[in-house]
Amino acid sequence: MKQFRKYFKKGLPFLLLTTGILLLLPWHFFESATDRPTDHRAFQMMAKSILLLGLVALTFRLPVSFSREKGIIRAAIANTLMLAGLAGIALQMRQAVLTQHLPLDFDHFFQLERAGSIALAALLILSIALFLCAHRLVWPIIQSGIPQRQRLWGMLIALGIFGPCALLLPAPLTPLQMLLSGIIFVALFDLYIERHTSSLTWLLFWAVAFSLWLALLLFQFNLHEDRFARLHLARELAAGFEVNPEQLNPYDYLILEQKGRVRSSKGKPPEGMPPEAQAFAEGQWREYFSAARADLVFRGANGVTVVIGKATGGYRKPMALFSSMFSVLFLLVLVLAGFNHLTGIISPVFELPLCGRPSLRNRIQLSTIASILGSFLAFGLLATAYFRRTSSPELQEEVQVFISSLLNLYVFLLLVATAIAILVANSITKPLAEIGQKLSNIKLGKNERIVWQGQNELGELISEYNRMIEKLEDSTERLKQSEREDAWREMARQVAHEIKNPLTPMKLSVQHLLRAYQAQPENSAALIQRVGQTLVEQIDVLSGIASEFSNFAKMPEPQCEQVNLNELATSVFSLFDAQEGTIIRFFCQLPGENVFVFADRNQLTRVLTNLMKNALQSIPEDREGQVMLTLSTSENHARICVCDNGTGIPETIQERVFSPYFTTKSSGTGLGLAMCKSMVEAMHGKIWFETEAGEGTRFFVELNKT
């Protein structure tokens, strides 16, 4: 399997290139599959759309490098490609309607022919491919941390490139229309990726947005095609040519002679003519469009005027286009998401809520949508099956119109119910999510309460949470008090132990001096001198113990400055290397260039001195000791290492090495390494050790370079 993936990645560029070439080829092998040219063109369009979707899916297998360099250029290229894809879908739809004459003009869903259904699905697949391609382009930009300002400049550059190109788009596409569509698309997509989450809200939003945009474009193209079809018929009628009655069936028309006499008419054309039509020159025409009708007035030769038009149905046709687009697109997205969930062919980023982690919010939303869709499908299937068996073709047509109208209503209800379901689900799950967030951030001490006014089950849950927080705070205070008392007891025990050690020899020395003075007072002068010296030494020990406790309790804030670590390490090393009467060898290894850090020179000197002293004391007397001080650097850090070949640190006590008052020596306060850790961390550094029993220990101090 690994070898297959290896070869697959190697051959992926060639596969993408081959797929791109196939998209440009005229596919004639569909001609044998059907006798109808429109079906052939629709199948060809579907095949290329699926191939393009697969091509986009394959790009998710290419490696992505996240870099913030040239952020504006990368954002500009990505947004330019997104705008080009948007224009490409508009041009493909224009070609399907105006050039290939695919039957995409319908008043309700059941009027769609096979070619129209296939072409409609192909256009929606292209929209899904555009969405995935845009995601593939924008996601690395967001992940690389390119600032929003640079992304905005990239959008403006892309729109500046796209604007002049939009002037070249053929009618009925307008530059302003495409530019506004492009601005909305790139801006909302950047916002979507920045706040990316596989929520049902975003899924419905993009389904509605693409369906509405495609429906408006299709409505515009159908009007444009119908306008020129009526113009062609008007010219033939004005010239007196015989016109195929099937071509005239969808339209109402009125033919007027020069003096206003009606030559012929059909249907319910508008009564009269607009006043300005009387002044039309020969060959001049104009379309009059309203919410109810679309009529075209043409002035022919010899003063003949033709008025030809039809009822537009108001907003019924755009609604039918939108509801059909939305239903098919939503179904395609669900199928594709389920296929991606099973195979992982695209990316796990596109896991839908019903495929990913279970969520109460998603279950509420999905149950609402499923109930509406299920009721519509059940009613539609049962009604269609019943009327097909028991009714005439005329009644079946009325039933189809009714079901299509019901589809429009159900799509509207679906959107409204989904919005309500999202609001209700959020109102239920928001406090639960807030409780979950508070629980994840809970700590010993003060915690934030949740304010909730309702007296329902959620209110009881939140009240219980707030009571638990109060109990936790009370327990925390008692724990702190207990810890403080334990710390004082431990410190008192340690202080008593350290003071008792020098007091014992002091007491014995004074008792010995008293007995000697009582026995031989004339010979006690020398003894008094020795005892006095011993007492002074033990008093110095007591003073040192008091100083160490005082220093640990009053750890001063570091006075950081730029410190040359090479000089500091050399100074500490010289202090130990100059000792005489020792068999321990000292080594120092420094880089050739000076290393500077931002630290407190005095505290850092104390840290290194303490580490060197501990290394010296860890070496047994019967071993030839070696202590090495090394300084190394990485890209952003400087690291000091003090290494010895002593006895090492037993595993049982390694966790307590940096704890206050812990020591393995027969004397000492156990504050040395604890003070080292506090000082290093106050300078925003790290200290740790590596040890091996019987072999030695390495202590590391890491600081940030300047």
C-alpha positions as CSV (number, residue, x, y, z in Angstrom):
1,M,0.0,0.0,0.0
2,K,2.8,2.4,0.8
3,Q,4.5,1.6,-2.5
4,F,1.2,2.3,-4.3
5,R,0.9,5.7,-2.6
6,K,4.5,6.5,-3.5
7,Y,4.0,5.7,-7.2
8,F,0.6,7.5,-7.1
9,K,2.2,10.7,-5.8
10,K,4.9,10.5,-8.4
11,G,2.4,10.1,-11.2
12,L,0.0,12.6,-9.9
13,P,1.3,15.6,-12.0
14,F,1.1,13.5,-15.1
15,L,-2.4,12.4,-14.2
16,L,-3.5,16.1,-13.7
17,L,-2.0,17.1,-17.0
18,T,-3.8,14.2,-18.8
19,T,-7.1,15.1,-17.2
20,G,-6.7,18.7,-18.2
21,I,-6.1,17.7,-21.9
22,L,-9.1,15.4,-21.8
23,L,-11.3,18.4,-20.7
24,L,-10.3,20.3,-23.9
25,L,-11.0,17.5,-26.3
26,P,-14.3,17.3,-28.3
27,W,-15.9,14.1,-27.2
28,H,-17.7,12.5,-30.1
29,F,-18.2,9.0,-28.7
30,F,-21.4,10.1,-27.0
31,E,-23.1,10.6,-30.4
32,S,-23.6,6.9,-30.7
33,A,-25.3,6.7,-27.3
34,T,-28.3,8.8,-28.3
35,D,-30.1,10.0,-31.5
36,R,-30.8,13.5,-30.0
37,P,-28.1,16.1,-30.4
38,T,-29.1,17.9,-27.2
39,D,-28.7,14.6,-25.2
40,H,-25.2,14.2,-26.7
41,R,-24.2,17.7,-25.7
42,A,-25.7,17.2,-22.2
43,F,-23.8,13.9,-21.7
44,Q,-20.6,15.5,-22.9
45,M,-21.1,18.4,-20.5
46,M,-21.8,16.0,-17.6
47,A,-18.7,13.9,-18.4
48,K,-16.4,16.9,-18.4
49,S,-17.9,18.2,-15.2
50,I,-17.3,15.0,-13.4
51,L,-13.8,14.8,-14.8
52,L,-13.1,18.4,-13.6
53,L,-14.5,17.5,-10.2
54,G,-12.1,14.5,-10.0
55,L,-9.3,16.8,-11.1
56,V,-10.0,19.2,-8.3
57,A,-10.3,16.3,-5.8
58,L,-6.8,15.0,-6.9
59,T,-5.2,18.4,-6.1
60,F,-6.0,17.7,-2.4
61,R,-3.4,14.9,-2.6
62,L,-0.6,17.4,-3.6
63,P,1.7,18.5,-0.8
64,V,1.1,22.0,0.5
65,S,3.8,24.4,1.9
66,F,2.7,26.9,4.5
67,S,4.7,30.1,4.3
68,R,4.0,33.7,5.0
69,E,6.4,35.0,2.3
70,K,4.9,37.0,-0.6
71,G,1.4,36.8,1.1
72,I,-0.1,39.5,-1.1
73,I,1.0,37.8,-4.3
74,R,-0.3,34.4,-3.2
75,A,-3.6,35.9,-2.1
76,A,-3.9,37.7,-5.4
77,I,-3.2,34.6,-7.5
78,A,-5.7,32.5,-5.5
79,N,-8.5,35.1,-5.7
80,T,-7.8,35.6,-9.4
81,L,-8.2,31.9,-10.1
82,M,-11.4,31.9,-8.0
83,L,-12.9,34.8,-10.0
84,A,-11.8,33.0,-13.3
85,G,-13.7,29.9,-12.1
86,L,-16.8,31.9,-11.4
87,A,-16.7,33.5,-14.8
88,G,-16.0,30.1,-16.4
89,I,-19.3,28.7,-14.9
90,A,-21.2,31.7,-16.2
91,L,-19.8,31.2,-19.6
92,Q,-20.5,27.5,-19.6
93,M,-24.1,28.2,-18.7
94,R,-24.3,30.8,-21.4
95,Q,-22.9,28.3,-23.9
96,A,-25.4,25.6,-22.8
97,V,-28.4,27.9,-23.2
98,L,-27.5,30.2,-26.1
99,T,-25.1,28.1,-28.2
100,Q,-25.9,24.5,-27.5
101,H,-29.6,25.3,-27.0
102,L,-30.0,22.8,-24.2
103,P,-33.6,22.7,-22.8
104,L,-33.1,24.5,-19.5
105,D,-36.2,26.8,-19.8
106,F,-38.9,25.3,-17.6
107,D,-41.8,26.5,-15.5
108,H,-41.7,23.6,-13.1
109,F,-39.4,20.7,-12.3
110,F,-41.3,18.0,-14.1
111,Q,-41.0,20.0,-17.4
112,L,-37.3,19.2,-17.5
113,E,-36.3,16.9,-20.4
114,R,-33.5,14.4,-20.0
115,A,-31.0,16.7,-21.7
116,G,-32.0,19.6,-19.4
117,S,-31.8,17.4,-16.3
118,I,-28.3,16.2,-17.2
119,A,-27.1,19.7,-18.0
120,L,-28.6,21.1,-14.8
121,A,-26.8,18.5,-12.7
122,A,-23.5,19.1,-14.7
123,L,-23.7,22.9,-13.9
124,L,-24.2,22.1,-10.2
125,I,-21.3,19.7,-10.3
126,L,-19.2,22.5,-11.7
127,S,-20.3,24.7,-8.8
128,I,-19.1,22.0,-6.3
129,A,-15.8,21.8,-8.2
130,L,-15.4,25.6,-8.0
131,F,-16.1,25.5,-4.2
132,L,-13.5,22.7,-3.7
133,C,-11.0,24.5,-5.9
134,A,-11.5,27.8,-4.0
135,H,-11.1,25.9,-0.7
136,R,-7.9,24.3,-2.0
137,L,-6.5,27.8,-2.9
138,V,-7.6,29.8,0.2
139,W,-7.0,27.2,2.9
140,P,-3.2,27.2,2.7
141,I,-3.2,31.0,2.8
142,I,-5.2,31.1,6.0
143,Q,-3.2,28.3,7.6
144,S,0.1,30.0,6.8
145,G,-0.9,32.9,8.9
146,I,-1.0,35.6,6.2
147,P,-2.5,38.7,7.8
148,Q,-6.0,39.9,6.9
149,R,-4.6,43.1,5.5
150,Q,-2.4,41.3,3.0
151,R,-5.3,39.0,2.0
152,L,-7.5,42.1,1.4
153,W,-4.8,43.7,-0.8
154,G,-4.6,40.4,-2.7
155,M,-8.4,40.5,-3.2
156,L,-8.2,44.1,-4.5
157,I,-5.4,43.2,-7.0
158,A,-7.4,40.2,-8.2
159,L,-10.5,42.4,-8.6
160,G,-8.4,44.9,-10.5
161,I,-7.3,42.2,-12.9
162,F,-10.8,40.7,-13.2
163,G,-12.6,44.1,-13.8
164,P,-11.1,44.9,-17.2
165,C,-11.5,41.2,-18.2
166,A,-15.2,41.4,-17.3
167,L,-15.6,44.0,-20.0
168,L,-14.9,41.3,-22.6
169,L,-17.6,39.0,-21.4
170,P,-20.4,38.5,-24.1
171,A,-24.0,39.6,-23.6
172,P,-26.1,39.2,-21.6
173,L,-23.4,39.1,-19.0
174,T,-22.5,42.6,-17.7
175,P,-19.2,43.7,-16.1
176,L,-21.0,45.2,-13.1
177,Q,-23.0,41.9,-12.6
178,M,-19.9,39.7,-12.6
179,L,-17.8,42.2,-10.6
180,L,-20.4,42.3,-7.8
181,S,-20.7,38.5,-7.9
182,G,-16.9,38.2,-7.7
183,I,-16.6,40.6,-4.7
184,I,-19.3,38.8,-2.7
185,F,-17.8,35.4,-3.5
186,V,-14.1,36.1,-2.6
187,A,-15.0,38.1,0.5
188,L,-17.5,35.5,1.9
189,F,-15.2,32.6,1.1
190,D,-12.3,34.2,2.9
191,L,-14.5,34.7,5.9
192,Y,-15.8,31.1,5.7
193,I,-12.3,29.6,5.6
194,E,-11.1,31.9,8.4
195,R,-13.9,30.6,10.6
196,H,-14.0,27.2,9.1
197,T,-16.3,24.7,10.7
198,S,-18.3,21.8,9.1
199,S,-21.6,23.1,10.3
200,L,-25.0,22.7,8.7
201,T,-25.4,26.5,8.7
202,W,-22.5,27.0,6.3
203,L,-23.6,24.1,4.2
204,L,-27.1,25.6,3.7
205,F,-25.6,29.0,3.2
206,W,-23.4,28.0,0.3
207,A,-26.1,25.8,-1.2
208,V,-28.5,28.8,-1.1
209,A,-25.9,31.2,-2.4
210,F,-24.8,29.0,-5.4
211,S,-28.4,28.0,-6.2
212,L,-29.6,31.6,-6.1
213,W,-26.7,32.8,-8.3
214,L,-27.2,30.0,-10.8
215,A,-31.0,30.4,-10.9
216,L,-30.7,34.2,-11.6
217,L,-28.1,33.5,-14.4
218,L,-30.2,30.8,-16.0
219,F,-33.3,33.0,-15.8
220,Q,-31.3,35.8,-17.5
221,F,-30.0,33.5,-20.2
222,N,-33.4,32.0,-20.9
223,L,-34.9,35.5,-21.2
224,H,-32.1,36.5,-23.6
225,E,-32.7,33.4,-25.8
226,D,-36.4,33.9,-25.7
227,R,-36.0,37.5,-26.7
228,F,-34.1,36.7,-29.8
229,A,-36.5,33.8,-30.6
230,R,-39.4,36.3,-30.5
231,L,-37.4,38.8,-32.6
232,H,-36.9,36.2,-35.3
233,L,-40.6,35.3,-35.3
234,A,-41.6,39.0,-35.3
235,R,-39.5,39.6,-38.5
236,E,-41.0,36.6,-40.2
237,L,-44.5,37.6,-39.3
238,A,-43.9,41.2,-40.4
239,A,-42.6,40.0,-43.7
240,G,-45.6,37.8,-44.2
241,F,-43.7,34.5,-44.2
242,E,-45.4,31.3,-43.1
243,V,-44.2,30.4,-39.6
244,N,-44.3,26.9,-38.1
245,P,-47.3,26.9,-35.7
246,E,-45.3,24.9,-33.1
247,Q,-42.8,27.8,-32.8
248,L,-45.7,30.2,-32.2
249,N,-47.5,28.0,-29.6
250,P,-45.7,29.5,-26.5
251,Y,-46.5,33.1,-27.5
252,D,-49.3,35.6,-27.9
253,Y,-49.0,37.9,-30.9
254,L,-50.7,40.8,-32.6
255,I,-49.9,42.1,-36.2
256,L,-51.0,45.7,-36.9
257,E,-51.2,47.4,-40.3
258,Q,-49.9,50.9,-40.8
259,K,-53.2,52.5,-39.8
260,G,-53.7,50.3,-36.8
261,R,-55.8,47.7,-38.4
262,V,-55.4,44.3,-37.0
263,R,-54.1,41.8,-39.6
264,S,-54.0,38.8,-37.3
265,S,-53.6,37.9,-33.6
266,K,-53.3,34.9,-31.3
267,G,-53.9,34.4,-27.6
268,K,-54.1,37.4,-25.3
269,P,-51.7,40.0,-26.6
270,P,-51.5,43.4,-24.8
271,E,-54.2,45.8,-25.9
272,G,-52.8,48.6,-28.0
273,M,-49.2,49.6,-28.4
274,P,-46.9,51.9,-26.4
275,P,-47.1,55.4,-27.8
276,E,-43.4,55.6,-28.6
277,A,-43.7,52.4,-30.8
278,Q,-45.6,54.6,-33.4
279,A,-42.3,56.4,-34.1
280,F,-40.2,53.3,-34.6
281,A,-38.1,53.2,-37.7
282,E,-38.2,50.2,-40.0
283,G,-36.3,47.3,-38.4
284,Q,-36.4,48.9,-34.9
285,W,-37.6,46.9,-32.0
286,R,-37.9,47.1,-28.2
287,E,-38.8,44.7,-25.4
288,Y,-41.2,45.7,-22.7
289,F,-40.8,43.6,-19.6
290,S,-42.9,43.5,-16.4
291,A,-43.5,41.1,-13.6
292,A,-46.5,39.6,-15.5
293,R,-45.4,39.7,-19.2
294,A,-42.5,40.1,-21.6
295,D,-43.6,41.6,-24.9
296,L,-41.5,42.6,-27.9
297,V,-42.5,45.3,-30.4
298,F,-41.0,45.1,-33.9
299,R,-41.5,47.6,-36.7
300,G,-41.4,46.0,-40.1
301,A,-41.7,47.3,-43.7
302,N,-44.7,49.2,-44.9
303,G,-45.6,50.3,-41.4
304,V,-46.4,46.7,-40.2
305,T,-46.0,46.4,-36.4
306,V,-45.7,43.0,-34.6
307,V,-46.2,42.7,-30.9
308,I,-45.2,39.2,-29.7
309,G,-44.8,38.0,-26.1
310,K,-46.0,35.7,-23.4
311,A,-46.8,35.7,-19.7
312,T,-43.8,35.3,-17.5
313,G,-45.6,33.9,-14.6
314,G,-44.3,36.5,-12.2
315,Y,-41.8,35.2,-9.7
316,R,-42.9,31.6,-10.2
317,K,-40.2,30.7,-12.8
318,P,-37.3,32.2,-10.8
319,M,-38.6,30.4,-7.7
320,A,-38.9,27.1,-9.7
321,L,-35.4,27.5,-10.9
322,F,-34.1,28.2,-7.5
323,S,-35.9,25.4,-5.7
324,S,-34.9,22.9,-8.4
325,M,-31.3,24.1,-8.2
326,F,-31.3,24.0,-4.5
327,S,-32.9,20.5,-4.2
328,V,-30.5,18.9,-6.7
329,L,-27.4,20.7,-5.3
330,F,-28.3,19.7,-1.7
331,L,-28.7,16.1,-2.8
332,L,-25.4,16.1,-4.8
333,V,-23.5,17.6,-1.8
334,L,-24.9,14.9,0.6
335,V,-24.0,12.2,-1.9
336,L,-20.5,13.6,-2.4
337,A,-19.9,14.1,1.3
338,G,-21.0,10.6,2.1
339,F,-18.7,9.2,-0.6
340,N,-15.9,11.3,0.8
341,H,-16.6,10.1,4.3
342,L,-16.4,6.4,3.2
343,T,-13.4,6.8,0.8
344,G,-11.6,9.9,2.0
345,I,-11.0,10.8,-1.7
346,I,-11.1,14.5,-1.2
347,S,-10.3,15.6,2.4
348,P,-11.5,15.0,5.9
349,V,-11.9,18.8,6.1
350,F,-15.3,18.4,4.3
351,E,-16.8,16.1,6.9
352,L,-20.5,17.1,7.2
353,P,-22.2,17.2,10.6
354,L,-24.0,13.9,9.9
355,C,-20.7,12.2,9.0
356,G,-18.5,13.6,11.8
357,R,-18.5,13.7,15.5
358,P,-22.1,13.4,17.0
359,S,-23.5,16.7,18.2
360,L,-26.8,17.6,19.9
361,R,-27.0,20.8,17.8
362,N,-26.6,18.9,14.6
363,R,-29.1,16.2,15.6
364,I,-31.7,18.9,16.3
365,Q,-31.1,20.6,13.0
366,L,-30.9,17.4,10.9
367,S,-34.1,16.0,12.5
368,T,-35.9,19.1,11.4
369,I,-34.6,19.0,7.9
370,A,-35.2,15.2,7.6
371,S,-38.8,15.6,8.7
372,I,-39.5,18.2,6.1
373,L,-37.7,16.4,3.3
374,G,-39.2,13.1,4.3
375,S,-42.8,14.4,4.3
376,F,-42.3,16.1,0.9
377,L,-40.8,13.0,-0.7
378,A,-43.5,10.7,0.8
379,F,-46.3,13.0,-0.3
380,G,-44.8,13.6,-3.8
381,L,-44.2,10.0,-4.5
382,L,-47.6,8.8,-3.3
383,A,-49.4,11.6,-5.1
384,T,-47.5,11.0,-8.4
385,A,-48.1,7.3,-8.3
386,Y,-51.8,7.7,-7.5
387,F,-52.6,10.2,-10.2
388,R,-50.6,8.4,-12.9
389,R,-52.8,5.4,-12.5
390,T,-56.2,7.1,-12.1
391,S,-56.1,10.4,-14.1
392,S,-56.0,11.7,-17.6
393,P,-52.8,13.3,-19.1
394,E,-54.3,16.8,-18.6
395,L,-54.9,16.1,-14.9
396,Q,-51.4,14.6,-14.5
397,E,-50.0,17.9,-15.9
398,E,-51.9,19.8,-13.3
399,V,-50.7,17.4,-10.6
400,Q,-47.1,18.0,-11.7
401,V,-47.6,21.7,-11.6
402,F,-49.1,21.4,-8.1
403,I,-46.2,19.2,-6.9
404,S,-43.7,21.6,-8.4
405,S,-45.4,24.5,-6.6
406,L,-45.3,22.4,-3.4
407,L,-41.6,21.9,-4.0
408,N,-41.1,25.6,-4.0
409,L,-43.1,25.9,-0.8
410,Y,-41.2,23.1,0.8
411,V,-37.8,24.6,-0.1
412,F,-39.0,27.9,1.5
413,L,-40.3,26.0,4.5
414,L,-37.0,24.1,4.7
415,L,-35.0,27.3,4.8
416,V,-37.3,28.9,7.4
417,A,-37.4,25.8,9.5
418,T,-33.7,25.3,9.3
419,A,-33.1,28.9,10.4
420,I,-35.5,28.3,13.3
421,A,-33.9,25.0,14.1
422,I,-30.5,26.6,14.2
423,L,-31.7,29.3,16.6
424,V,-33.4,26.8,18.8
425,A,-30.5,24.4,18.8
426,N,-28.1,27.2,19.6
427,S,-30.3,28.4,22.4
428,I,-30.2,24.9,23.9
429,T,-26.6,24.0,23.2
430,K,-25.0,27.4,23.9
431,P,-25.2,27.1,27.7
432,L,-24.0,23.5,27.4
433,A,-21.1,24.5,25.3
434,E,-20.3,27.3,27.7
435,I,-20.4,24.9,30.6
436,G,-18.1,22.6,28.7
437,Q,-15.7,25.5,28.1
438,K,-15.8,26.6,31.7
439,L,-15.1,23.0,32.8
440,S,-12.1,22.7,30.5
441,N,-10.7,26.0,32.0
442,I,-11.6,25.2,35.6
443,K,-8.8,25.8,38.0
444,L,-8.1,25.9,41.7
445,G,-9.1,29.3,42.9
446,K,-11.6,31.8,41.5
447,N,-13.7,30.7,38.6
448,E,-16.2,32.6,36.5
449,R,-19.9,31.8,37.1
450,I,-22.5,31.4,34.3
451,V,-25.5,33.8,34.4
452,W,-28.8,32.2,33.3
453,Q,-32.2,33.7,33.8
454,G,-34.4,30.8,32.9
455,Q,-35.9,28.4,35.5
456,N,-35.9,25.4,33.2
457,E,-33.8,22.2,33.2
458,L,-30.8,24.2,31.8
459,G,-31.2,26.7,34.6
460,E,-31.1,23.9,37.2
461,L,-27.9,22.5,35.5
462,I,-26.2,25.9,35.5
463,S,-27.2,26.5,39.1
464,E,-25.7,23.2,40.1
465,Y,-22.6,24.1,38.2
466,N,-22.3,27.5,40.1
467,R,-22.8,25.7,43.4
468,M,-20.1,23.2,42.5
469,I,-17.8,26.2,41.7
470,E,-18.5,27.7,45.2
471,K,-17.7,24.3,46.8
472,L,-14.5,24.1,44.8
473,E,-13.4,27.5,45.9
474,D,-14.1,26.7,49.5
475,S,-12.1,23.5,49.2
476,T,-9.3,25.4,47.5
477,E,-9.1,27.9,50.3
478,R,-8.9,25.1,52.9
479,L,-6.3,23.3,50.7
480,K,-4.2,26.5,50.5
481,Q,-4.4,27.0,54.2
482,S,-3.4,23.4,54.8
483,E,-0.5,23.7,52.3
484,R,0.7,26.9,54.0
485,E,0.6,25.2,57.4
486,D,2.5,22.1,56.0
487,A,5.1,24.4,54.4
488,W,5.7,26.3,57.7
489,R,6.0,23.0,59.6
490,E,8.4,21.6,57.0
491,M,10.5,24.8,57.0
492,A,10.4,24.9,60.8
493,R,11.6,21.3,60.9
494,Q,14.4,22.0,58.4
495,V,15.5,25.2,60.2
496,A,15.5,23.3,63.5
497,H,17.6,20.5,62.0
498,E,20.1,22.9,60.4
499,I,20.5,25.0,63.5
500,K,20.8,21.9,65.7
501,N,23.8,20.6,63.7
502,P,26.2,23.4,64.6
503,L,24.7,23.9,68.1
504,T,25.8,20.3,69.2
505,P,29.6,20.9,68.6
506,M,29.3,24.3,70.2
507,K,27.7,22.9,73.3
508,L,30.3,20.1,73.6
509,S,33.1,22.6,73.1
510,V,31.8,24.9,75.9
511,Q,31.3,21.9,78.3
512,H,34.8,20.7,77.5
513,L,36.2,24.2,78.2
514,L,34.4,24.5,81.5
515,R,35.7,21.1,82.7
516,A,39.2,22.0,81.7
517,Y,39.0,25.4,83.4
518,Q,37.8,23.8,86.6
519,A,40.5,21.1,86.6
520,Q,43.5,23.2,85.4
521,P,42.7,26.9,85.1
522,E,46.3,27.8,84.5
523,N,46.6,25.7,81.3
524,S,43.2,26.7,79.8
525,A,44.4,29.7,77.7
526,A,45.3,27.6,74.6
527,L,42.0,25.6,75.0
528,I,40.0,28.8,75.2
529,Q,41.6,30.0,71.9
530,R,40.7,26.7,70.1
531,V,37.2,26.6,71.5
532,G,36.6,30.3,70.5
533,Q,37.8,29.5,67.0
534,T,35.3,26.6,66.8
535,L,32.5,28.7,68.1
536,V,33.2,31.4,65.5
537,E,33.2,28.8,62.7
538,Q,29.9,27.4,63.9
539,I,28.4,30.8,64.2
540,D,29.4,31.5,60.6
541,V,27.6,28.3,59.6
542,L,24.5,29.5,61.4
543,S,24.8,32.9,59.7
544,G,25.1,31.2,56.3
545,I,22.0,29.1,57.0
546,A,20.1,32.2,57.9
547,S,21.3,33.9,54.7
548,E,20.3,31.1,52.4
549,F,16.7,31.0,53.9
550,S,16.5,34.7,53.6
551,N,17.7,34.7,50.0
552,F,15.2,32.0,49.0
553,A,12.3,33.9,50.7
554,K,13.3,37.2,49.2
555,M,14.3,36.2,45.7
556,P,14.9,39.5,43.9
557,E,13.5,40.3,40.5
558,P,16.2,39.8,37.8
559,Q,17.8,42.9,36.4
560,C,18.2,41.7,32.9
561,E,20.7,43.1,30.5
562,Q,22.7,41.9,27.5
563,V,25.2,39.4,28.8
564,N,28.1,37.8,26.9
565,L,27.8,34.1,27.8
566,N,31.4,33.4,26.6
567,E,32.8,35.8,29.1
568,L,30.5,34.7,31.9
569,A,31.3,31.0,31.4
570,T,35.0,31.7,31.2
571,S,34.9,33.6,34.5
572,V,33.0,30.8,36.3
573,F,35.3,28.2,34.9
574,S,38.4,30.1,35.9
575,L,37.1,30.3,39.5
576,F,37.1,26.5,39.8
577,D,40.0,25.6,37.5
578,A,42.4,27.8,39.6
579,Q,41.8,25.6,42.7
580,E,44.9,23.8,44.0
581,G,45.1,20.5,45.8
582,T,42.4,18.7,43.8
583,I,42.6,15.8,41.4
584,I,39.5,16.8,39.5
585,R,40.1,18.1,36.0
586,F,38.0,20.9,34.6
587,F,37.2,21.4,30.9
588,C,35.5,24.3,29.0
589,Q,34.2,24.3,25.5
590,L,32.9,27.5,23.9
591,P,31.8,28.5,20.4
592,G,34.1,30.7,18.3
593,E,31.6,33.6,18.1
594,N,30.3,35.5,21.2
595,V,26.9,34.5,22.3
596,F,24.6,37.1,23.9
597,V,21.5,36.6,26.0
598,F,19.2,38.9,27.9
599,A,19.6,37.9,31.5
600,D,20.7,39.0,35.0
601,R,24.5,38.6,35.2
602,N,24.7,38.2,38.9
603,Q,21.9,35.6,39.1
604,L,23.2,33.7,36.1
605,T,26.7,33.6,37.8
606,R,25.1,32.2,41.0
607,V,23.3,29.5,38.9
608,L,26.5,28.4,37.1
609,T,28.5,28.5,40.3
610,N,26.0,26.3,42.1
611,L,25.8,23.8,39.2
612,M,29.6,23.6,39.1
613,K,29.8,23.2,42.9
614,N,27.2,20.4,42.8
615,A,29.1,18.7,40.0
616,L,32.3,18.9,42.1
617,Q,30.6,17.5,45.2
618,S,28.9,14.6,43.3
619,I,32.2,12.9,42.4
620,P,33.5,10.2,44.8
621,E,36.9,10.6,46.4
622,D,38.2,7.4,44.9
623,R,37.4,8.5,41.3
624,E,39.4,10.7,38.9
625,G,36.8,13.4,38.5
626,Q,36.0,15.4,35.3
627,V,33.7,18.4,35.1
628,M,33.0,20.0,31.7
629,L,31.3,23.3,31.1
630,T,30.1,23.7,27.5
631,L,28.2,26.4,25.6
632,S,26.3,25.7,22.4
633,T,23.7,27.6,20.3
634,S,20.7,26.9,18.0
635,E,18.7,29.3,15.9
636,N,17.0,31.1,18.8
637,H,18.5,29.7,22.0
638,A,21.8,29.4,23.8
639,R,22.4,26.3,25.9
640,I,24.9,25.9,28.8
641,C,25.7,22.3,30.0
642,V,27.5,21.3,33.2
643,C,28.6,17.7,33.0
644,D,30.3,15.5,35.6
645,N,31.2,11.9,35.9
646,G,29.9,11.5,39.5
647,T,27.5,9.0,41.0
648,G,24.5,10.3,39.2
649,I,21.0,10.9,40.6
650,P,19.0,7.9,41.7
651,E,15.7,7.4,39.8
652,T,13.7,7.5,43.1
653,I,14.6,11.1,43.9
654,Q,14.8,12.6,40.4
655,E,11.4,14.2,40.6
656,R,12.3,16.1,43.8
657,V,15.7,17.5,42.7
658,F,14.3,21.0,42.2
659,S,12.0,20.9,45.3
660,P,12.9,23.3,48.1
661,Y,14.5,21.9,51.3
662,F,15.4,18.6,49.5
663,T,19.1,17.6,49.6
664,T,21.1,14.3,49.3
665,K,24.0,15.8,51.3
666,S,24.7,15.3,54.9
667,S,24.6,19.1,55.3
668,G,23.0,22.0,53.5
669,T,19.5,23.5,53.2
670,G,18.4,21.9,50.0
671,L,17.7,25.4,48.5
672,G,20.5,25.6,45.9
673,L,18.8,23.9,42.9
674,A,15.4,25.3,43.8
675,M,16.9,28.8,43.7
676,C,18.6,28.0,40.4
677,K,15.2,27.0,38.9
678,S,13.5,30.1,40.1
679,M,16.2,32.4,38.8
680,V,16.4,30.7,35.4
681,E,12.6,30.7,34.9
682,A,12.4,34.4,36.0
683,M,14.8,35.1,33.0
684,H,12.3,33.2,30.7
685,G,14.7,30.2,30.4
686,K,14.6,26.5,31.2
687,I,16.7,24.2,33.4
688,W,16.6,20.4,33.4
689,F,19.0,17.5,33.8
690,E,19.9,14.1,32.3
691,T,21.5,11.5,34.5
692,E,22.7,7.9,34.5
693,A,23.3,6.1,37.8
694,G,27.1,5.5,38.3
695,E,28.0,7.5,35.2
696,G,27.3,11.1,35.9
697,T,24.8,13.9,35.4
698,R,24.4,16.7,32.9
699,F,22.5,19.9,33.9
700,F,21.2,22.2,31.1
701,V,20.3,25.9,31.2
702,E,18.6,27.3,28.0
703,L,18.1,31.0,27.5
704,N,16.8,33.1,24.5
705,K,19.4,34.7,22.3
706,T,19.3,38.4,21.6
